[in-house]
Amino acid sequence: MKWFDYTALTLVIIGAVNWLLIGIFRFDLVAFLFGNMSWLSRIIYTLVGLCGLYLLSVYGRIRGISE
């Protein structure tokens, strides 16, 4: 399951970089590469969001390790 954690973390980091670009330069990298709200860009946005929600479980695992 560790591979899934790393994959999810990588996707969330890519999403964070995309939001940084949007915030600073008003440049949406995903829309630039895959089209503005095309089916592929919507899949990427959905995967990034789901991975972000999944990584909420990291807080529980960190808390469990420290106890």
PDB file of N, CA, C and O in Angstrom:
ATOM      1  N   MET A   1       0.819  -1.191   0.000  1.00  0.00           N
ATOM      2  CA  MET A   1       0.000   0.000   0.000  1.00  0.00           C
ATOM      3  C   MET A   1       0.867   1.260   0.000  1.00  0.00           C
ATOM      4  O   MET A   1       0.379   2.358  -0.267  1.00  0.00           O
ATOM      5  N   LYS A   2       2.143   1.092   0.299  1.00  0.00           N
ATOM      6  CA  LYS A   2       3.032   2.248   0.336  1.00  0.00           C
ATOM      7  C   LYS A   2       3.168   2.899  -1.043  1.00  0.00           C
ATOM      8  O   LYS A   2       3.306   4.118  -1.135  1.00  0.00           O
ATOM      9  N   TRP A   3       3.131   2.102  -2.115  1.00  0.00           N
ATOM     10  CA  TRP A   3       3.217   2.653  -3.469  1.00  0.00           C
ATOM     11  C   TRP A   3       2.046   3.585  -3.736  1.00  0.00           C
ATOM     12  O   TRP A   3       2.200   4.600  -4.416  1.00  0.00           O
ATOM     13  N   PHE A   4       0.866   3.244  -3.201  1.00  0.00           N
ATOM     14  CA  PHE A   4      -0.307   4.090  -3.403  1.00  0.00           C
ATOM     15  C   PHE A   4      -0.148   5.409  -2.660  1.00  0.00           C
ATOM     16  O   PHE A   4      -0.554   6.461  -3.154  1.00  0.00           O
ATOM     17  N   ASP A   5       0.447   5.350  -1.467  1.00  0.00           N
ATOM     18  CA  ASP A   5       0.705   6.585  -0.715  1.00  0.00           C
ATOM     19  C   ASP A   5       1.629   7.517  -1.506  1.00  0.00           C
ATOM     20  O   ASP A   5       1.377   8.719  -1.591  1.00  0.00           O
ATOM     21  N   TYR A   6       2.686   6.965  -2.077  1.00  0.00           N
ATOM     22  CA  TYR A   6       3.620   7.783  -2.848  1.00  0.00           C
ATOM     23  C   TYR A   6       2.975   8.325  -4.132  1.00  0.00           C
ATOM     24  O   TYR A   6       3.222   9.465  -4.526  1.00  0.00           O
ATOM     25  N   THR A   7       2.157   7.502  -4.769  1.00  0.00           N
ATOM     26  CA  THR A   7       1.461   7.955  -5.973  1.00  0.00           C
ATOM     27  C   THR A   7       0.488   9.079  -5.642  1.00  0.00           C
ATOM     28  O   THR A   7       0.421  10.084  -6.349  1.00  0.00           O
ATOM     29  N   ALA A   8      -0.263   8.899  -4.561  1.00  0.00           N
ATOM     30  CA  ALA A   8      -1.212   9.927  -4.141  1.00  0.00           C
ATOM     31  C   ALA A   8      -0.488  11.214  -3.765  1.00  0.00           C
ATOM     32  O   ALA A   8      -0.928  12.305  -4.127  1.00  0.00           O
ATOM     33  N   LEU A   9       0.604  11.090  -3.051  1.00  0.00           N
ATOM     34  CA  LEU A   9       1.378  12.268  -2.661  1.00  0.00           C
ATOM     35  C   LEU A   9       1.937  12.991  -3.888  1.00  0.00           C
ATOM     36  O   LEU A   9       1.938  14.221  -3.934  1.00  0.00           O
ATOM     37  N   THR A  10       2.408  12.241  -4.872  1.00  0.00           N
ATOM     38  CA  THR A  10       2.925  12.847  -6.093  1.00  0.00           C
ATOM     39  C   THR A  10       1.837  13.617  -6.835  1.00  0.00           C
ATOM     40  O   THR A  10       2.074  14.729  -7.307  1.00  0.00           O
ATOM     41  N   LEU A  11       0.651  13.034  -6.940  1.00  0.00           N
ATOM     42  CA  LEU A  11      -0.450  13.725  -7.615  1.00  0.00           C
ATOM     43  C   LEU A  11      -0.877  14.984  -6.866  1.00  0.00           C
ATOM     44  O   LEU A  11      -1.203  15.996  -7.486  1.00  0.00           O
ATOM     45  N   VAL A  12      -0.875  14.926  -5.553  1.00  0.00           N
ATOM     46  CA  VAL A  12      -1.254  16.101  -4.773  1.00  0.00           C
ATOM     47  C   VAL A  12      -0.197  17.200  -4.907  1.00  0.00           C
ATOM     48  O   VAL A  12      -0.538  18.382  -4.955  1.00  0.00           O
ATOM     49  N   ILE A  13       1.063  16.825  -4.966  1.00  0.00           N
ATOM     50  CA  ILE A  13       2.120  17.823  -5.178  1.00  0.00           C
ATOM     51  C   ILE A  13       1.971  18.465  -6.553  1.00  0.00           C
ATOM     52  O   ILE A  13       2.131  19.679  -6.686  1.00  0.00           O
ATOM     53  N   ILE A  14       1.667  17.672  -7.574  1.00  0.00           N
ATOM     54  CA  ILE A  14       1.431  18.229  -8.907  1.00  0.00           C
ATOM     55  C   ILE A  14       0.252  19.201  -8.866  1.00  0.00           C
ATOM     56  O   ILE A  14       0.302  20.267  -9.478  1.00  0.00           O
ATOM     57  N   GLY A  15      -0.805  18.832  -8.146  1.00  0.00           N
ATOM     58  CA  GLY A  15      -1.945  19.729  -8.000  1.00  0.00           C
ATOM     59  C   GLY A  15      -1.586  21.008  -7.267  1.00  0.00           C
ATOM     60  O   GLY A  15      -2.081  22.083  -7.605  1.00  0.00           O
ATOM     61  N   ALA A  16      -0.731  20.895  -6.269  1.00  0.00           N
ATOM     62  CA  ALA A  16      -0.310  22.085  -5.524  1.00  0.00           C
ATOM     63  C   ALA A  16       0.517  23.015  -6.403  1.00  0.00           C
ATOM     64  O   ALA A  16       0.365  24.234  -6.334  1.00  0.00           O
ATOM     65  N   VAL A  17       1.388  22.446  -7.226  1.00  0.00           N
ATOM     66  CA  VAL A  17       2.169  23.265  -8.149  1.00  0.00           C
ATOM     67  C   VAL A  17       1.240  23.949  -9.150  1.00  0.00           C
ATOM     68  O   VAL A  17       1.446  25.112  -9.498  1.00  0.00           O
ATOM     69  N   ASN A  18       0.228  23.235  -9.608  1.00  0.00           N
ATOM     70  CA  ASN A  18      -0.732  23.834 -10.533  1.00  0.00           C
ATOM     71  C   ASN A  18      -1.451  25.011  -9.875  1.00  0.00           C
ATOM     72  O   ASN A  18      -1.624  26.057 -10.500  1.00  0.00           O
ATOM     73  N   TRP A  19      -1.868  24.849  -8.623  1.00  0.00           N
ATOM     74  CA  TRP A  19      -2.534  25.954  -7.917  1.00  0.00           C
ATOM     75  C   TRP A  19      -1.583  27.116  -7.678  1.00  0.00           C
ATOM     76  O   TRP A  19      -2.002  28.273  -7.708  1.00  0.00           O
ATOM     77  N   LEU A  20      -0.309  26.823  -7.441  1.00  0.00           N
ATOM     78  CA  LEU A  20       0.682  27.887  -7.300  1.00  0.00           C
ATOM     79  C   LEU A  20       0.797  28.697  -8.590  1.00  0.00           C
ATOM     80  O   LEU A  20       0.847  29.927  -8.565  1.00  0.00           O
ATOM     81  N   LEU A  21       0.839  27.991  -9.711  1.00  0.00           N
ATOM     82  CA  LEU A  21       0.910  28.671 -11.004  1.00  0.00           C
ATOM     83  C   LEU A  21      -0.343  29.501 -11.269  1.00  0.00           C
ATOM     84  O   LEU A  21      -0.261  30.603 -11.813  1.00  0.00           O
ATOM     85  N   ILE A  22      -1.503  28.968 -10.883  1.00  0.00           N
ATOM     86  CA  ILE A  22      -2.747  29.719 -11.055  1.00  0.00           C
ATOM     87  C   ILE A  22      -2.728  30.966 -10.178  1.00  0.00           C
ATOM     88  O   ILE A  22      -3.113  32.046 -10.627  1.00  0.00           O
ATOM     89  N   GLY A  23      -2.292  30.826  -8.952  1.00  0.00           N
ATOM     90  CA  GLY A  23      -2.290  31.945  -8.022  1.00  0.00           C
ATOM     91  C   GLY A  23      -1.319  33.051  -8.376  1.00  0.00           C
ATOM     92  O   GLY A  23      -1.638  34.231  -8.224  1.00  0.00           O
ATOM     93  N   ILE A  24      -0.140  32.685  -8.847  1.00  0.00           N
ATOM     94  CA  ILE A  24       0.889  33.688  -9.129  1.00  0.00           C
ATOM     95  C   ILE A  24       0.778  34.235 -10.551  1.00  0.00           C
ATOM     96  O   ILE A  24       0.841  35.445 -10.768  1.00  0.00           O
ATOM     97  N   PHE A  25       0.613  33.325 -11.518  1.00  0.00           N
ATOM     98  CA  PHE A  25       0.691  33.725 -12.924  1.00  0.00           C
ATOM     99  C   PHE A  25      -0.640  33.635 -13.682  1.00  0.00           C
ATOM    100  O   PHE A  25      -0.707  33.991 -14.859  1.00  0.00           O
ATOM    101  N   ARG A  26      -1.696  33.162 -13.012  1.00  0.00           N
ATOM    102  CA  ARG A  26      -2.985  32.903 -13.677  1.00  0.00           C
ATOM    103  C   ARG A  26      -2.810  31.956 -14.864  1.00  0.00           C
ATOM    104  O   ARG A  26      -3.405  32.143 -15.925  1.00  0.00           O
ATOM    105  N   PHE A  27      -1.985  30.943 -14.658  1.00  0.00           N
ATOM    106  CA  PHE A  27      -1.681  29.961 -15.691  1.00  0.00           C
ATOM    107  C   PHE A  27      -2.057  28.579 -15.181  1.00  0.00           C
ATOM    108  O   PHE A  27      -1.464  28.081 -14.224  1.00  0.00           O
ATOM    109  N   ASP A  28      -3.041  27.964 -15.818  1.00  0.00           N
ATOM    110  CA  ASP A  28      -3.493  26.627 -15.446  1.00  0.00           C
ATOM    111  C   ASP A  28      -2.763  25.608 -16.314  1.00  0.00           C
ATOM    112  O   ASP A  28      -3.081  25.441 -17.491  1.00  0.00           O
ATOM    113  N   LEU A  29      -1.788  24.933 -15.726  1.00  0.00           N
ATOM    114  CA  LEU A  29      -0.949  23.988 -16.464  1.00  0.00           C
ATOM    115  C   LEU A  29      -1.759  22.809 -16.997  1.00  0.00           C
ATOM    116  O   LEU A  29      -1.544  22.374 -18.128  1.00  0.00           O
ATOM    117  N   VAL A  30      -2.675  22.296 -16.206  1.00  0.00           N
ATOM    118  CA  VAL A  30      -3.485  21.153 -16.643  1.00  0.00           C
ATOM    119  C   VAL A  30      -4.337  21.547 -17.848  1.00  0.00           C
ATOM    120  O   VAL A  30      -4.398  20.809 -18.831  1.00  0.00           O
ATOM    121  N   ALA A  31      -4.992  22.699 -17.778  1.00  0.00           N
ATOM    122  CA  ALA A  31      -5.802  23.160 -18.906  1.00  0.00           C
ATOM    123  C   ALA A  31      -4.936  23.430 -20.133  1.00  0.00           C
ATOM    124  O   ALA A  31      -5.360  23.181 -21.261  1.00  0.00           O
ATOM    125  N   PHE A  32      -3.735  23.935 -19.916  1.00  0.00           N
ATOM    126  CA  PHE A  32      -2.822  24.200 -21.023  1.00  0.00           C
ATOM    127  C   PHE A  32      -2.413  22.896 -21.719  1.00  0.00           C
ATOM    128  O   PHE A  32      -2.364  22.830 -22.947  1.00  0.00           O
ATOM    129  N   LEU A  33      -2.121  21.869 -20.928  1.00  0.00           N
ATOM    130  CA  LEU A  33      -1.645  20.608 -21.501  1.00  0.00           C
ATOM    131  C   LEU A  33      -2.762  19.748 -22.085  1.00  0.00           C
ATOM    132  O   LEU A  33      -2.580  19.105 -23.119  1.00  0.00           O
ATOM    133  N   PHE A  34      -3.918  19.739 -21.423  1.00  0.00           N
ATOM    134  CA  PHE A  34      -4.960  18.783 -21.802  1.00  0.00           C
ATOM    135  C   PHE A  34      -6.258  19.420 -22.279  1.00  0.00           C
ATOM    136  O   PHE A  34      -7.199  18.703 -22.620  1.00  0.00           O
ATOM    137  N   GLY A  35      -6.333  20.740 -22.312  1.00  0.00           N
ATOM    138  CA  GLY A  35      -7.548  21.407 -22.762  1.00  0.00           C
ATOM    139  C   GLY A  35      -8.364  21.893 -21.587  1.00  0.00           C
ATOM    140  O   GLY A  35      -8.354  21.300 -20.509  1.00  0.00           O
ATOM    141  N   ASN A  36      -9.070  22.984 -21.817  1.00  0.00           N
ATOM    142  CA  ASN A  36      -9.878  23.589 -20.759  1.00  0.00           C
ATOM    143  C   ASN A  36     -11.123  22.739 -20.500  1.00  0.00           C
ATOM    144  O   ASN A  36     -12.052  22.716 -21.306  1.00  0.00           O
ATOM    145  N   MET A  37     -11.125  22.059 -19.390  1.00  0.00           N
ATOM    146  CA  MET A  37     -12.211  21.186 -18.938  1.00  0.00           C
ATOM    147  C   MET A  37     -12.549  20.093 -19.962  1.00  0.00           C
ATOM    148  O   MET A  37     -13.715  19.742 -20.139  1.00  0.00           O
ATOM    149  N   SER A  38     -11.529  19.565 -20.626  1.00  0.00           N
ATOM    150  CA  SER A  38     -11.722  18.394 -21.475  1.00  0.00           C
ATOM    151  C   SER A  38     -11.931  17.187 -20.561  1.00  0.00           C
ATOM    152  O   SER A  38     -11.740  17.285 -19.349  1.00  0.00           O
ATOM    153  N   TRP A  39     -12.312  16.081 -21.122  1.00  0.00           N
ATOM    154  CA  TRP A  39     -12.551  14.896 -20.296  1.00  0.00           C
ATOM    155  C   TRP A  39     -11.268  14.452 -19.606  1.00  0.00           C
ATOM    156  O   TRP A  39     -11.312  13.956 -18.481  1.00  0.00           O
ATOM    157  N   LEU A  40     -10.127  14.623 -20.266  1.00  0.00           N
ATOM    158  CA  LEU A  40      -8.856  14.216 -19.662  1.00  0.00           C
ATOM    159  C   LEU A  40      -8.465  15.144 -18.510  1.00  0.00           C
ATOM    160  O   LEU A  40      -8.006  14.675 -17.468  1.00  0.00           O
ATOM    161  N   SER A  41      -8.642  16.441 -18.685  1.00  0.00           N
ATOM    162  CA  SER A  41      -8.308  17.362 -17.594  1.00  0.00           C
ATOM    163  C   SER A  41      -9.260  17.169 -16.418  1.00  0.00           C
ATOM    164  O   SER A  41      -8.843  17.310 -15.269  1.00  0.00           O
ATOM    165  N   ARG A  42     -10.517  16.854 -16.675  1.00  0.00           N
ATOM    166  CA  ARG A  42     -11.458  16.594 -15.582  1.00  0.00           C
ATOM    167  C   ARG A  42     -11.069  15.337 -14.813  1.00  0.00           C
ATOM    168  O   ARG A  42     -11.225  15.286 -13.593  1.00  0.00           O
ATOM    169  N   ILE A  43     -10.567  14.329 -15.511  1.00  0.00           N
ATOM    170  CA  ILE A  43     -10.087  13.118 -14.838  1.00  0.00           C
ATOM    171  C   ILE A  43      -8.891  13.455 -13.955  1.00  0.00           C
ATOM    172  O   ILE A  43      -8.799  12.972 -12.826  1.00  0.00           O
ATOM    173  N   ILE A  44      -7.978  14.275 -14.457  1.00  0.00           N
ATOM    174  CA  ILE A  44      -6.802  14.649 -13.674  1.00  0.00           C
ATOM    175  C   ILE A  44      -7.211  15.434 -12.438  1.00  0.00           C
ATOM    176  O   ILE A  44      -6.728  15.151 -11.342  1.00  0.00           O
ATOM    177  N   TYR A  45      -8.100  16.423 -12.598  1.00  0.00           N
ATOM    178  CA  TYR A  45      -8.581  17.188 -11.443  1.00  0.00           C
ATOM    179  C   TYR A  45      -9.257  16.269 -10.425  1.00  0.00           C
ATOM    180  O   TYR A  45      -9.065  16.428  -9.220  1.00  0.00           O
ATOM    181  N   THR A  46     -10.042  15.317 -10.904  1.00  0.00           N
ATOM    182  CA  THR A  46     -10.735  14.382 -10.008  1.00  0.00           C
ATOM    183  C   THR A  46      -9.744  13.500  -9.263  1.00  0.00           C
ATOM    184  O   THR A  46      -9.886  13.293  -8.058  1.00  0.00           O
ATOM    185  N   LEU A  47      -8.742  12.978  -9.962  1.00  0.00           N
ATOM    186  CA  LEU A  47      -7.730  12.135  -9.308  1.00  0.00           C
ATOM    187  C   LEU A  47      -6.951  12.911  -8.260  1.00  0.00           C
ATOM    188  O   LEU A  47      -6.682  12.390  -7.177  1.00  0.00           O
ATOM    189  N   VAL A  48      -6.585  14.148  -8.567  1.00  0.00           N
ATOM    190  CA  VAL A  48      -5.856  14.971  -7.593  1.00  0.00           C
ATOM    191  C   VAL A  48      -6.721  15.207  -6.356  1.00  0.00           C
ATOM    192  O   VAL A  48      -6.236  15.104  -5.229  1.00  0.00           O
ATOM    193  N   GLY A  49      -7.995  15.521  -6.564  1.00  0.00           N
ATOM    194  CA  GLY A  49      -8.895  15.735  -5.432  1.00  0.00           C
ATOM    195  C   GLY A  49      -9.102  14.490  -4.595  1.00  0.00           C
ATOM    196  O   GLY A  49      -9.088  14.557  -3.366  1.00  0.00           O
ATOM    197  N   LEU A  50      -9.294  13.353  -5.247  1.00  0.00           N
ATOM    198  CA  LEU A  50      -9.469  12.097  -4.508  1.00  0.00           C
ATOM    199  C   LEU A  50      -8.206  11.721  -3.740  1.00  0.00           C
ATOM    200  O   LEU A  50      -8.285  11.235  -2.612  1.00  0.00           O
ATOM    201  N   CYS A  51      -7.052  11.944  -4.345  1.00  0.00           N
ATOM    202  CA  CYS A  51      -5.791  11.655  -3.648  1.00  0.00           C
ATOM    203  C   CYS A  51      -5.618  12.576  -2.445  1.00  0.00           C
ATOM    204  O   CYS A  51      -5.111  12.156  -1.405  1.00  0.00           O
ATOM    205  N   GLY A  52      -6.036  13.820  -2.587  1.00  0.00           N
ATOM    206  CA  GLY A  52      -5.974  14.738  -1.448  1.00  0.00           C
ATOM    207  C   GLY A  52      -6.847  14.263  -0.304  1.00  0.00           C
ATOM    208  O   GLY A  52      -6.447  14.319   0.859  1.00  0.00           O
ATOM    209  N   LEU A  53      -8.038  13.798  -0.635  1.00  0.00           N
ATOM    210  CA  LEU A  53      -8.916  13.260   0.415  1.00  0.00           C
ATOM    211  C   LEU A  53      -8.338  11.998   1.027  1.00  0.00           C
ATOM    212  O   LEU A  53      -8.424  11.799   2.239  1.00  0.00           O
ATOM    213  N   TYR A  54      -7.751  11.144   0.203  1.00  0.00           N
ATOM    214  CA  TYR A  54      -7.128   9.930   0.719  1.00  0.00           C
ATOM    215  C   TYR A  54      -5.994  10.264   1.682  1.00  0.00           C
ATOM    216  O   TYR A  54      -5.825   9.595   2.701  1.00  0.00           O
ATOM    217  N   LEU A  55      -5.221  11.290   1.364  1.00  0.00           N
ATOM    218  CA  LEU A  55      -4.078  11.640   2.211  1.00  0.00           C
ATOM    219  C   LEU A  55      -4.503  12.208   3.560  1.00  0.00           C
ATOM    220  O   LEU A  55      -3.661  12.369   4.443  1.00  0.00           O
ATOM    221  N   LEU A  56      -5.767  12.511   3.741  1.00  0.00           N
ATOM    222  CA  LEU A  56      -6.251  12.867   5.075  1.00  0.00           C
ATOM    223  C   LEU A  56      -6.040  11.710   6.056  1.00  0.00           C
ATOM    224  O   LEU A  56      -5.891  11.924   7.259  1.00  0.00           O
ATOM    225  N   SER A  57      -6.031  10.489   5.529  1.00  0.00           N
ATOM    226  CA  SER A  57      -5.808   9.325   6.391  1.00  0.00           C
ATOM    227  C   SER A  57      -4.390   9.294   6.950  1.00  0.00           C
ATOM    228  O   SER A  57      -4.128   8.593   7.928  1.00  0.00           O
ATOM    229  N   VAL A  58      -3.475  10.041   6.346  1.00  0.00           N
ATOM    230  CA  VAL A  58      -2.096  10.091   6.847  1.00  0.00           C
ATOM    231  C   VAL A  58      -2.079  10.636   8.265  1.00  0.00           C
ATOM    232  O   VAL A  58      -1.289  10.183   9.093  1.00  0.00           O
ATOM    233  N   TYR A  59      -2.940  11.602   8.553  1.00  0.00           N
ATOM    234  CA  TYR A  59      -2.992  12.148   9.907  1.00  0.00           C
ATOM    235  C   TYR A  59      -3.308  11.054  10.931  1.00  0.00           C
ATOM    236  O   TYR A  59      -2.713  11.014  12.008  1.00  0.00           O
ATOM    237  N   GLY A  60      -4.228  10.188  10.595  1.00  0.00           N
ATOM    238  CA  GLY A  60      -4.572   9.091  11.497  1.00  0.00           C
ATOM    239  C   GLY A  60      -3.431   8.112  11.663  1.00  0.00           C
ATOM    240  O   GLY A  60      -3.188   7.618  12.763  1.00  0.00           O
ATOM    241  N   ARG A  61      -2.731   7.830  10.582  1.00  0.00           N
ATOM    242  CA  ARG A  61      -1.606   6.892  10.660  1.00  0.00           C
ATOM    243  C   ARG A  61      -0.446   7.472  11.426  1.00  0.00           C
ATOM    244  O   ARG A  61       0.220   6.755  12.172  1.00  0.00           O
ATOM    245  N   ILE A  62      -0.183   8.773  11.260  1.00  0.00           N
ATOM    246  CA  ILE A  62       0.891   9.415  12.011  1.00  0.00           C
ATOM    247  C   ILE A  62       0.551   9.420  13.492  1.00  0.00           C
ATOM    248  O   ILE A  62       1.414   9.162  14.332  1.00  0.00           O
ATOM    249  N   ARG A  63      -0.684   9.709  13.810  1.00  0.00           N
ATOM    250  CA  ARG A  63      -1.116   9.713  15.211  1.00  0.00           C
ATOM    251  C   ARG A  63      -0.996   8.315  15.804  1.00  0.00           C
ATOM    252  O   ARG A  63      -0.581   8.161  16.952  1.00  0.00           O
ATOM    253  N   GLY A  64      -1.359   7.286  15.020  1.00  0.00           N
ATOM    254  CA  GLY A  64      -1.252   5.915  15.514  1.00  0.00           C
ATOM    255  C   GLY A  64       0.178   5.473  15.750  1.00  0.00           C
ATOM    256  O   GLY A  64       0.442   4.698  16.669  1.00  0.00           O
ATOM    257  N   ILE A  65       1.104   5.952  14.935  1.00  0.00           N
ATOM    258  CA  ILE A  65       2.519   5.602  15.083  1.00  0.00           C
ATOM    259  C   ILE A  65       3.106   6.265  16.327  1.00  0.00           C
ATOM    260  O   ILE A  65       3.902   5.656  17.043  1.00  0.00           O
ATOM    261  N   SER A  66       2.709   7.525  16.585  1.00  0.00           N
ATOM    262  CA  SER A  66       3.304   8.253  17.691  1.00  0.00           C
ATOM    263  C   SER A  66       2.805   7.777  19.058  1.00  0.00           C
ATOM    264  O   SER A  66       3.424   8.076  20.079  1.00  0.00           O
ATOM    265  N   GLU A  67       1.706   7.050  19.085  1.00  0.00           N
ATOM    266  CA  GLU A  67       1.180   6.587  20.379  1.00  0.00           C
ATOM    267  C   GLU A  67       1.744   5.283  20.811  1.00  0.00           C
ATOM    268  O   GLU A  67       1.390   4.780  21.877  1.00  0.00           O
TER     269      GLU A  67
END
